[in-house]
């Protein structure tokens, strides 16, 4: 009986020390969770939208709300190379492999990150491209070097292809609690699953968070041929051989000189 009473008192103490519940709840979603790529795909734009649901009994915030949305694409190993001039010829003299960095990375915010929260919070929460760890293979060991010239080159090349983006004014508040942002997916965007992490800030502090996701897939005749080659390799090979023979026979009949 004493043990049960002690356990009950301990539980009550934990509840009392837990503090009040969060005053805000973040709700976010996308206009489309399934993007289809065909042969004439030239890019698409998704819309991220959401709202901040406030507790009516909570105190009014001194400043406005801020949103930072991070969209991360499928991870795949990438390699950067350094070219140098040797005997008048430009050749690759060094290379660095990045271990599973995001193939797509977009950071959309309502204001510049420095105006939203402190630099320490940005590093701790990994906000922005500069604070996103990009692991490198260095001397058979995996490490993260922020000021490494190979990392700088990788980020620059990905920015040029519009696969890495950081936009400080991409999130617009339509009302004090309702927001939207456009996610641009270029023509060369990789297929796969994309994670959308949305963080809500107020007075420089993270107060709520919401997660979403979408998928990019290929469709059409090209994808049908790829699936056929993967799932029915033997039949695909025989069909390709027969088509080649048939094409050769037709060409010989058409261009016969009798």
Secondary structure, DSSP 8 states (H G I E B T S, - for coil): -HHHHHHHHHHHHHHHHT----SEEEEEEES-SEEEE-TT---EEEEEEEEEEE-TTS---SS-EEEEEEEE--EEEEEEEEEEEETTEEEEEEEEEEEEEES-EEEEESS-HHHHS-HHHHHHHT-SGGGS---EEETTEEE--TT-HHHHHHHHHHHHTTSEEEETT-EEESSSSEEEEEEEE-TT---EEEEEEEEEEETTEEEEEEEEEEEEEE-SHHHHHHHHHHH-HHHHHHHHHHHHHHHHHHHHHHT---
